[in-house]
Amino acid sequence: MIDESELEPRRKPAPVKDLSLLGIAELEAYIAELETEIARTRAEIAAKRGHARGAEALFKR
């Protein structure tokens, strides 16, 4: 039998930030933080794709 907790997402989405409370400088800083996080995430995806390609090449022999 399946436990209902197994059907729930492992991670809950981050709460939405109320941007109306932030000033222009704070919003610009927030955008910079998000862009940094996006770049970090893209680098991690590229690394994982590289690992996957390496594993595929190894097992195709």
N, C-alpha and C positions, 0 to 999 in steps of 0.2 A: 504494500500500500504506500502511496506517495504522501509524504508529509507536506502540508500546505505551505510551510515556510520555504520549501524547495522551489515553489512556483513564483515566489516573490523575487524581484530583481536583487542582485547581490549588492549593488550600490544604489543608494537613493540619489536622485539628482540634487545638485547643489541648490540651495535656496536662491531665488531671484533677488538680486540686489536692487534696492530702491534708488534709482539714479536721480530722481528728482531732489534728493537730499544733498547731492554733491554739487560743488561749485565747478566752474570750468577747468581750473587747474587740477582738481581732484579727478574729474572725468578724463582729462588728458593723461594723467598718471595711471588711471585704471586701464585705459586703452593700451598704454605702453606695457603694463603688466600682462594683459591678455595677449598682446602680440609676442611677448617673450615666451609665454606659456605655449602659444601656437607653434612657435619655432622649435621649442623643446619637444613638443609632441610629434612634429613632423620628423625631427631627427630620430626619435625613438622608432617611429614607423619605418623609416629607411633602414635602420639597424636591424629591425626584426625581419624585414623583407630580405635583407642580405643574409641573415642566418637561415631563413627558410630556403633561399636559393642554394646555399651551401649544403644544407641537409638533402635537398632534392637531388643535387648533383652527386652526392655521396651514395645515395640509395639507388640511383639509376644505373650504377655500374654493374 
